Amino acid sequence: MRIADIRATTVTVPLEAPLRHSNGAHWGRFVRTIVEIETSNGLIGLGEMGGGGQGAEQAILALKPYLLGHDPAAVETLRFMIANPTASLYNNRTQLLAAVEFACLDLLGQHVGLPVHDLLGGKVRDEVEFASYLFYRYPGRDGSGEVRTIDQLVDEAKALKAKHGFRVHKLKAGVFDTDYELAGYRALAQALPEDRFRYDPNGALSVEASIRFAKAIEDLPNDYLEDPVYSLTGMRRVRENTHVPLATNTVVVNFEQLAANVLDPAVDVILLDTTFWGGIRPCIRAAGICEAFSLGVAVHSSGELGIQLATMLHLGAVVPNLVFAADAHYHHLTDDIVTGGLRPYVDGKMAVPTAPGLGVTLDRDKVAEYAELYRELGGYPYDRDPGRPDWYPLLPNTSYADHTVEGVPDALAAEYARWPS
C-alpha cells in the first residue's frame, strides 16, 4: 500500500449564529479544508484542517512530492519529512502534518480492519464527555441566536443542557468588559448549581486583571481558568495568586513549551488539540508526559467538522488521564460533511467510533454543496469583529465591545446578503 494521490477541498459550513471571541468572530460559518489521501489499493483516508481557500489547498497539494509513493504506515517519519523543526522555521507545516497524519491513520485502520483507537493502544472508555461551548453571539441570518445579555447567556446554557445533557460549561470570553463577563459567569454558576464551569478569554486580560478575576471566582465550581493572559511568565504570576487551576491551549502547544512548564510550572491543565500539536499521536505522547508529572489534560477544540471530531474522540478514548470533559464547537454547526450528518450527544457524551479507521466517510453531496458555498462566499477575517470595523485586538486588550449594542452590524448584514437564498 503506497500513497498514490492527494486531494484538498475547502468547504464552508453554516453555524447557528456568528461566534464572537476576544480576537474577532466566526462570521456565521466555519471554513475548513478536507484532505483525501488515496492509496495504490484504492483506499481513501480523510484529514481536516482549519482555514481554507487556495492557500490551504495549494499547501496540501505541495506535499505531493514528499508523499507520493510513501507508505502510510510510516507515520513517524512524516514528522521529519513534512515538519522538520529546523526547516519549519521557514514553513511551519504543523497543521498540514496533522491533516496528513489523520488520513494515514484512517488508511491504516481501514487496511487492517481496526478503528484508529486500537492502533493507538486500545480504548479505555467507550464515550467521551463534552462541555458546552458558550459564546457571545451576533444574531444569525434569521435574526435568532443572539447571546449578548446575561439572561441570554443563561438561557443558552440551559437550552444546551436540556438538548445535549452537558454538565460542564465553558464561556468563551474577552469580548465585553471583564466585570460584565464576571457577572455573567457567576450567573451561570447560580443558574446551574450542580454543574462545573470554565472561563476562556484567549489571553486577552492583563496579569493584574486575570488575578482579580481569579480571586472573584474562587468560590465557584471551576474546572479551570483558561488562558487568562498570553505568556508562560504571565500565567505563572496568575497561578501564584489563585487557587483556581490554570489551563492553556496557546502557550503550551509543543514539547519544548511542555518541558519548560514541567521545569517551572505555570499551567496546571494542558489542552491537547489534534491539529495544533500536529496529529493524534503527538497528543498521546504529550498526555503521557503530563501523566508522569501529574499535570491535567483535556481535549481542545479548534472549530471542527466531523473528521477532526473523530480524531478528538479517538484521542479521548485512549488517554487514561483524561479527567476533564472535552471541548467542541460542534453543537454550533447546522450540518456536517460526513455521512449521517451531525454526530449526536447523549447525556453530554459522544460514543467513540468503532468502524475501521477514523470511522467516518464523506457525504459527497454535502462536500459539493459546501465547497460551492465556499466558492461563492470565500473566506472571512477571523481576527476582525464585524461590529467594530476599525478595531483590532491587542494583548492584553484594552478596548472591549459594548454589550448594550444589539442587532446585526452592517458588515455582517452585508455578509448575509451575499449568501445564496
N, C-alpha and C positions, 0 to 999 in steps of 0.2 A: 504494500500500500504506500503510494507516494502522492504528494500534493501535485495536482495537475492543473488547477486553475483557482483564481481568487476573484471574487466579485464584491463590490460595495454599492449599497443603495441607501441614499439618505431619505428619511421619511420625517414628516411632522404629524404628530398625533394630538388631537384636541384634549384640553383639560376642562374640568367643570367651570373653572374661572381662573383668571391670572393670579399667580402666586407672587406675593411681594416678599422681598428679603432685604437684608441690610446693604446689599451691593446693587440692587436694581429690582428686576422682576422677570418671571417667565410670562411672556405676553399671551397667555391663553393656550399655549401648546408647548410640547417638548419637541426638540429637533434631535434625532438620533441617527446614527449610521449603522446599518445592518451589514455584517460581513459574512460572506459564504466562502468556505474553502471546500473545493471538490477534489476528490482523490481519484487515482487511476482505476479504482474498482467501483467508481460511481457513487460513493457515499458523499454526503454534504454535511459539513459541520458548521455550526452557527456561532457567530460572535456579535457583539454590540458595543458601540462606544458613543460617548456624548458628543454634542456638536454635530456638524454636518456640512453639507454643501460640497462644492467642487474640491475645496482644500482637503477635507477629510477623505473623500473618495480617492483623490489623487495620491494622498499619503498611503492609503491602503494598497492601491494598485502599484505604487512604487516599491512595495515589498516583494513583488513577483520575482525579481532576480535573486532574492535571498531565499525564497520559499519553494519555488517550483522544483520538483524532484526531491524535496525534503521528506523524511519520514516523520509523520505527525506524532509518532510515539516518542521521538527525541525532543521532548518538551523543554528539558533543562537547557539544552544548547540554544534554544530560541532567545534566552535572556541575553546571551552574548552576541548572537547573530544580529539581533534587532536593536537591543537597548544596552550595548556595552556602556558602562558608566562613564568612561572617558569620552568615547565618541558622542555620547548623548549630551555632553556639554554643548554640542553644536546642533543636535537634532533630537530633542527629548521625545523618545518614542514609547514612553511607558504605557500610555493608553492604547497605542497600536499593539504593543506586545500583549496587553490584556485581552484585546479582542481576538487576536490570533490564538492565544492560549485557550480561551473559551472554546473556539472552534476545534482546536486539536483534541482537547479532552472530549468534546462531543463526538468527534470522529472515532476516537479510541473506544469509547463506551459503546457506540453503535457496532464497531467492528467485532468486539468480543462479547457483545450482548449484555453489558453491565451498565447500571447507572453510574454517573460520574462519582457519586459519593463512595461507591465500592472501590473505584480506582484510587481513591484518596484515603483509604484505610477503613472504610465502613462507617455507617451512620451510628451515632449514639442516641439519636432522637428521631422520631417519625414526623414531628411537627416543629415548626419554628414560630415562636411568638413574635408579634409585631406591635410596635407602638403606633398610635395615631400620630400623624404629622400635621400639626395645626399651623396654618399660615394665615396671616392677614392677606385678604384677597380683594382685588377690584371686582366689580360686577362682571359677570360673564356676558356673552353676546346676547342672551335673552334677558338681561337685566337682573338675574338672580345670582346668588352665590357670594355676595359681598360679605367680608368679615373685616370690620373696622372698629366697631364699638365693643365694649366689654360684654354686653349682653349677647351680641352676635357671636363672639368668641366662645362664650359658654354654651350657647345653643349649638354651635358647630361641634364642639366636643361631645355633647350629649347625643347629638344625632349620629355621630360616627360610632360612639359606644353602642348605641341601640342597633345600628345597622351591622357592624362588624365585630362587636364584642371586645373592643380594646379596653385594656386595664391600665395601660401606661400611655401618657400623653406628652408629646414633645412640641413646644412652641418655638417656631422659627421666628426670630425676633430681630431687634436692632433697626426696626422700621420707624417706630414712633419714640417719643421721649421716654427715657428709661423709667421714670416714675409712673407714667401711664401704663407701660407694659408690666411693671411690677404689680400694679393694681389688678390688671387682667390675669396675671399668673396666680395671684392669691385668690382671685375669684374662681378660677378653675379648680384649685385645691378645695375650696369651700363647697363648690357645687358637686364635686366628685370625691367625697371623703374617703372612699375605700381604694382609690387609685393612686398611682405614682406619677411623678412629673419630671420634665427636663426643660431647660431653657437654653436656647442657642442663638446668640446674636451674631454669629460668624465673625468674631474678633472685633466687633465694631466699638466696644467700650474701652475706655482708658483703664489702667490698672486701678486707679482710685475709685472710679465708678463701678468697676467689677467687684471690688471689695465691699462697697456699700450695698450693692445688690445682693451679694452672697450673704452678708450679715442679715439682710432683711428677709431672707427666705429660709434661714437655718431651722426654723420650727416646722417646716413643711416636709411632707414625704417625698423628698427629692431622690431621683436616681443619681443625677449629676448636673453640674453646670458646665455646658459645652462651649468651648472656645469663647469665653467672655472677652478675651484680649488676644491680639495676634502677636505672639512670640513666646518662645520657651521661657525666657527670663521673666516676662510679664506674667505668664501662667504660674511660674514658681512663686512670685511675690503674692499673687492672689491666694495660692494654695497655702501659703504660710499664715494667712489671715482669715481662714474659714475652716469650718468642719465639713462643708459640702464637698463631696468628691468632684474633681475636675476631669473633663473628658475632651478629646480632640480628634478631629479628622483633618486638621490643617497644618499643625506644627509637628506632628509625628506621622509622617507618611512614607518613610523609608527606614531601612535598617540602621543607617548611621544616626538618624534622629532618635530611633528607638534606643540605641546604645547610649546616647547622651542622656536620655530620660532615665534609663536604668541607673547610670552612674550618679546622676544628680536629679532626683525626681522632681518633675514639675507637673505631671499629669498622672491621674490615677487609673483612667479607663481609656484604652486605645480603640478608636472606632475604625474597623477594618473595612476598606472599600475595595471590592474586587477589581475595579478599574484603576483607582488611584495607586494601588500597590503593584499593579502590573499583572494581575491574574489571581485565580483562586489559590494556587499553590503558595505564592509568597505570603498571602494572608494566613494560611495554615502555619507556615514557618514562624511568622510573627506571633501568632497566638501561642505557639509553643514556648517562645521566649517569655511572653507575658505570663504564662503559667509558671515558668521556672522562677520568676521574680515577683509572683503574686500581684501582678497588675491585672485589672479587669479588661475584658474585651467585649465589644458589641459589633454587630454588622451594620455598616453605614450605607446610606442610600445617596446616589448622585443623580437621581432622576431617571429611573429605569423603565424600560419596556419589558416584555415577557422573557426575553432571552437573558438579559442581565439579572432579572428577578430570579430566574432558575439558578444562576451562579450563586446568588446570595443564599438560596435555600440549600444548595449542596454544601456551601461553606458552613452554614449554620448547623447542618446535620452532623458534621464530623468534628466540630470543635468542642471538646469536652468542657472547657472552662467558660462557655457562653452562658452567663447567668443573667444577662440583660436582654430585654426584648429588642428585636432588630428594628431599624428604621426602614420606611418605604414611602416614597412619593406616590406609590402605585394607586392608592384609592382616589387620588385626584383625577386620574385618567377617565376618559369616557369610552375608550376602546383599546384594543391591543392588536398587534400584528401576528400573533401566534394562533395556531389552530385552537378553537374553543373559546377564544376571546379572553376577557379578564378572568384571571385565576381568583377563586373565591377565598375569603377569610371565613373561618368557623371558630367562634369563641375567641376572636383576636389572634388566631393562628392560621398558618398555611401548611398543608401537607407537603412533605418533601417528595419531589418527583421520583418515580420508581422505574420508568421506562428506560431503555438503554440510552446512554449519552446524557445530555442535559435534560432530556425528557420533553422537549418542545419541538414543534415543527412550524414552519412558516405557513400562514394563511396567505397564499399568493395574491388573492383578490384584495385583501386588506393592504398588503405591501404595495400593490399597484395603486390603490386608492390614495394612500398617504404619501407615496412618492410623488404622485401627480399633485397633491395638495402642496407639497414642499416646492415643486417646480413653479407653482402659481404664486406662492407667498414668499418663498425664500426664507432667510433667517430673521432673527430679531436681536437687538442689542441686550443681551442678558444682563450686562452691567450698567444699564440705564433704567431709570424709573419713568414710565410714560406720563406720570402725573407731575413730574418735575423735570422738564426738558433741559434746563441749564445746569442741573445738579449732577455731580459725580461723587462717588464715595471716597471718603478719607478714612484712614485708620490711625488713631481712633477717630470715630465720626463725631462731628460737632454740629451737624445740620440734619434734623430729623423731619419726616413728613408730618403734616398737620392732620391729626386724627379727626378733626371736625369737618374736613372736606370730604363730601360724599359724591357718589356718582361716577360716571365713566369719563376719564380725562380725554381731551381732544386727540392726543396721539393714539390712544387706544381705540377711540371711535373710528379713526381713520384706518387703523389696522383691521378692525371688524368689517369695515366697508369693503375691504379687499377680498374677504372670504367668499367663495362661491356659495350661492344660495342652495 
